[in-house]
Amino acid sequence: AKEFAYQLQWLTPFYVEELDNRQAVYVIPQCKILDYPETIDLCQIGCQSIYPQWVAEQFKASMKFTPQGHSCTCCLTPLH
């Protein structure tokens, strides 16, 4: 979770809401990607599809984004 948080820094500002052995929850209050027009495809394809695949391979973890407008929550849990 700490390594993932470090890797996520380049993408957009966030804060850690929860961090324990079962999960890490990251909150992105204002996504910098969505500040640009017509970037919802990048959010859906990149952040919600491709990036979770990379996290699964690199960190052996499941990653799920829950978008809400220009903010979202990211939950990271170990793969079983």
N, C-alpha and C positions, 0 to 999 in steps of 0.2 A: 504494500500500500504506500509506503514512503517513497519507494523508487518510482511508482506510478505518479505520485503527486509531483515529484521532481520533473518527470517527463511532461506532465500536463502544463507546466508553467509557461511554455512558449505559446500555448494556444490561446488562453484567455485567463483573466484573474478569477480566482475561486477561493473558497475557504473550506476547511475540513469540519464537517458537522459531527461526524462520529467516526471513531477509529478503535476497533478492537480485533480480537482474533477471528471473529466471524464475518465482519464486513467493514468497509470504509465507505463513508458517504461524503461526497464532495458537492458543494453548492456553487453554481456559477450564476451570480446574481444578474449579470448583464453580459451576455455573450458578445464578444467583439466580432465574431464572424457574422452574426445576424445584424450587426450595425450597418452592414452594406446591403443595398437593394438586391433582391432576387438571389439570395444565398440559402434559401430553405432547402434546395436540393443538396447543397454541400453539407448542411446539417444532417439531413436524412441519410444520405449515402455515405458521407465521410465519417461523421461523428457517431451515427447510430448503427452503422453497418461495418465499414472497413476498420475503423479504429478498434471496436470490440474484438474483431478477429485478430488483430495485431496483439492486443493485450492478452488474449487467450494463449497465443503462441509464446509471447515473450515472458509473461508473468504467471501463466497457468491460472488465470482468473477470469471470471465472468464479469462483464461490464454492461450495465443497462442505464441508458439515459431516459429521464422523464422530462421532456420539454414543457415549458409553460411560458408562451410568448417568447420574449428575448432572454429568459432565464431558464435554467434547468438544474436537475439534480442527477448526479451520477452515483450509482451504487456498484461497488466492486466487491465481489465475493469469490472465495477460492473455488476452483473447479473440483468436482468430486470424482 
